Amino acid sequence: MNIPNRITISRIFLIPVFLIFMMVPFGWGDLHAGKTAIPVAHLVGALIFIFASTTDWVDGYYARKYNMVTNLGKFLDPLADKLLVSAALIVLVELQIGAGIGLASIIIISREFAITGLRLVLAGEGEVVAANMLGKIKTWTQIIAISALLLHNIPFSFIPFAFDDIALWVSVFFTVLSGWDYFAKNSKAFVNSK
């Protein structure tokens, strides 16, 4: 297994660590920023999420630069992203952080399941489809939105400006758009696989 794939797998292994900090009531107190208070454990969890998210860029950059792109990596990388994003969205729903987080989470997770299903069908036909630019924009808008929500909208709480909620709905827009684009580009292969 090459280094980029190991980095991708490390992203998957960080998910339970992230969940522990977000869900276990450690009682470490709160940090106050502007009119916002964030539990210290949530701050640690948010930083773990942000770190895990940046490994997405690192493994991709490393794989392309050193010509280590593999079919396993093409499969694992988006899977790791989907697992990380889904876990974070479920945590946000549980903690009731974000305006409309429940609906946004349903849309985002449903799209991820649909695309994963299509990828599996195509993989069964011997086609491995790497993420395109629109899919990458979708992923990064989701990561930015989720990071802002996990950080309880710090530093925008000083203004006050609802950056986290706006970013969430921007990510929903790109989620739907990229899903539509993915199905449109791969629908012929999907129909021919039957």
BELSUL-V726220 format. One record per pair of residues at least 12 apart in sequence whose C-alpha atoms are under 7 Angstrom apart, sorted by the first residue. I is the first residue (numbers start at 1). J is the second residue. D is the distance in Angstrom with one decimal. If there is no record, write none. Layout:
I,J,D
I,J,D
This chain:
4,59,4.4
4,60,6.9
4,62,6.3
4,63,5.7
5,73,5.6
7,55,6.6
7,59,5.9
8,56,6.9
8,59,6.5
8,76,6.9
8,77,5.9
8,80,6.6
11,52,5.3
11,55,6.8
11,80,6.5
12,80,5.6
14,52,6.6
15,84,6.1
18,45,5.0
18,48,5.9
18,49,6.3
21,41,5.3
21,42,6.3
21,44,6.7
21,45,5.0
22,41,6.3
22,42,5.2
22,45,5.5
26,41,6.7
28,40,5.9
28,41,6.8
33,154,6.9
34,157,5.8
34,158,4.7
35,157,6.4
35,158,6.9
36,157,6.3
38,152,6.4
42,150,6.9
43,151,6.2
46,147,6.3
46,150,5.4
46,151,6.1
50,147,6.5
53,143,6.9
71,128,6.7
74,130,5.5
82,112,6.5
86,109,6.2
89,105,5.8
97,149,6.6
98,149,6.4
98,165,6.0
99,165,6.0
104,172,6.4
108,172,6.5
108,175,6.2
111,179,6.3
115,179,7.0
122,190,6.6
125,193,6.7
134,178,5.6
135,178,5.6
138,171,6.2
138,174,5.0
138,175,5.4
138,178,6.7
141,171,4.8
142,168,6.9
142,171,5.0
145,164,5.6
145,167,4.7
145,168,4.8
145,171,6.9
148,164,5.0
149,164,5.3
